[in-house]
Amino acid sequence: MSGLSVSALWVRARGRAILSDLSFELGPGELLALVGPNGAGKTTLLRTVLGLVRPESGSVLVAGRAVATLSSRERAAELGWLPQARSIADPIPALEVVAAARYRFRESRRTAEAKALAALERLGIAHFAERPITELSGGERQRVLLAALIAQEARIALLDEPGSHLDPAQQLEVYRLIGSLWRSGLTVLVVTHDINLLGALGAEERVRVLGLDHGRAAFQTSLADPEFPNLLGALFGIEFVSTSAGRRRVLVPVFAEGERAS
Amino acid sequence: MSRRVLGVLGVSLAIVVGSLFAGPALEGEHAPFVLWQLRVPRLLVGMLVGAMLSLAGASFQIVFNNPLATPSTVGTLAGATLGALAALAFGIEPEVAGLPITTLAAFAGALSASLLVAAVASSGRARMGDVLLAGIAVSLAASAIATGVQYVADSRALFAASRWSLGQLPQVGYRGVGVLSPAVVLTSAVLLGQTRALGSLVLGEDAAHAQGVHVPRLRALVLGAASLGVATCVAWCGPIAFVGLIVPHLVRLAVGPGVRLLLPMSMVVGAAFLAFCDALARSIVPGRELPVGVLTAALGAPALILLMARQRA
């Protein structure tokens, strides 16, 4: 089984510390959400785990081995990545985008495409196969990229703001998908601002949250923690009230009457 | 295979065969010599060069993630020009090991310029934008040195250099085919072998890295292999403009942007395109030949604009 272990990680860029002495463990099958203000180092953390950023010191272990010592294909067997939404210029068919994620398997194109189709089917979007990726909506495209992640069959998924640039219905859909992948055994590290969507992933007490502030771990807790709204408020420097929708807790940022637009 | 692919293959084949019959009619006692010692080898060289430049252009456009990348983006052309010019200006021996000194010097210049840039690219830290800039810097430096060489060269060397820079396919016999074939075969084997890795670059270099592609190694392989092939072509024929830029775009518009078809079809269409341009170059003005580079630019640019306009419509 494969987990992720980050210990005493320091990353510096141009003399400024992006990550400071950061440590956390992510066991096999666990889910950890990274929250924090923009610039806190969330994306840098994912990129460091992937080996795209070289840390100054500290270690990133995947399945007990330092990530820098893995070959490209070995690393791809452990770590998959859903990058932050970016524009794609070429009208490549969705199936081909997903099949490209099978690179690590050294298999025939036919096999790669069959596996890619299976991944699209698993997400209920096999009918996108021939559609150019550039013609899909944001939510459709995000689901295709999730299918690529599934096709890669990595044990740990690193997800960078999977809901950004999506409308609320698409966001919910994407988080439900991630939740179902997690519950079927995927280990997940997800960077997010969509705090209220974390509840869509699965049982609140199993959703772990790491608050990142200026590259430091501000808190580690679970979504079910009664103190979570206060921790989050301190992290972002605003106040959250928690209200409930059915059995779910919903966090709402508070603003004073005077701040309301007139 | 899709109907579009078959159509493109058919048209390309027709152009290649048809180009043998462009120009004065093949008749009389010299006809076999004209056909087998002049036209066929010239056609083969044109096809090899067209295929090589187009494949290199397509690969570079993918690796650099830039639709304006050309086979000379990594300084190949500027290096070759400097080498040829230096040989014409200072060359003592006209031939070394049976090959013209101009050709050898152009090859050395092209290869050293582009391998310098490939070395920058293979450093894991360089972003692809840095590599493009390195290519521009090497090109500018080579051009500046070439200007210095021009300043001290005599007028005969200058004239020969400007002739060289027009690009040329004419030859007698099969020596060019013999020189170009190994380089083209080797380069295309390497580049076509990287199709899957290049396909992973669709979502960007970082995503390809996450999917298990060793990106610095891929860059070094592609730039190194393509530089070898392009340097050989440029050394033998001089620079031939526009082919490597335009053909991959024509192919994308005709059969789609997928890497799997783009690379081999660029070779096919590039071979046919250059054969077509050369057939026109030697038959459009009776009794005179135009430099083929003039035709590639004159035909390629409007064709591209036309196809893009149709695509948008």
Interface residues (C-beta under 8 A of the other chain):
Chain A: R47 L50 G51 L52 S71 S72 R73 R75 A76 A77 L79 G80 W81 P83 R86 I88 A89 D90 P91 I92 P93 E96 V97 A99 A100 A101 Y103 R104 R109 L145 A148 Q152 L158
Chain B: N65 R196 A197 G199 S200 V202 L203 G204 D206 A207 A208 H209 A210 Q211 G212 V213 H214 G256 P257 G258 R260
